[in-house]
Amino acid sequence: MAAEERLQEPAPAAVEEKMRQIVAADEEILIRVFADLTEERRFGNRWVIVTPRRVVVLPEEGADGAVEVPIAQVQR
């Protein structure tokens, strides 16, 4: 995927720092988008990050609660 085709929304500095802690330095972020629903289907701030290896859902407040799924387990 060419860099100009990637969907990467700007994230607050605190979220960028959390991403750096979770996503490996050699992992390319293909998609980074804000989501406003929690896993309980309530309003809340989350970030969805997709790399060639995995999908990470990161709560905006704290790294606790981050959910990771290997990309091989993601289906259409």
N, C-alpha and C positions, 0 to 999 in steps of 0.2 A: 504494500500500500504506500503510495507516494505521500510525502509529508504534507503536501497541500490538500490531500484528500482526507486526512485524519480529522476526526471530530474531537477536538480538545478544548473544552471550555476553560477559561481562566479560573484558577482556584485561589482561595485566600492563602496567605503565607503559612498559616498554621496547618492547613490541609496539605500543602506542598511538602512541609516537613514530615508529616505523618506518612505521606506517600513514599518519601525517600527512605523512611525506616522500614517500610513493608515491601516495597518493590526493589528487587536486586538491581545493582548498578548496571549490569549487562542486559537487563530486561527493557525492551523498547515499549513505551506506552503507546498503544495504537488508538485507544479511545479513552477519554476522561470526560465524564459528564455528571452534572448535578442531578439528583433525583429528590423529589419532595415527599416520598412515601417510605414508611418503614416496612419491615417484614410483617408487621401486624396490620398493615394497610391503613395506617394513621399518618397524618402529616408529620414529617420530620426531615431533617437534613442529612442526606447521604450522598456519597460520591461513588460512581461506578467506574472502575478502571479495568481496561482490557489490555492484556499483553499477549504475545504469541503463546505463552505458557498457561495463563490463568485469567480468571475474572475475579476481581476483588471488589467487595462492597464495603465501603469505609464510612462509619458514622462521622459526621463533622466534629462532634464533641467527643474527643478521646479515641484512642486506637482500640480500646476494648470494644469488643463486639464486631470487629472486622470479620467478614465472611469471605473465604477463598474457595473457588471451585476450579479444578484443573480444566483447561480449555478442551481437553479430550472428552470431558463429561458433558459439555454443553451441546445441546441439540437444537435444531431449528424448530 
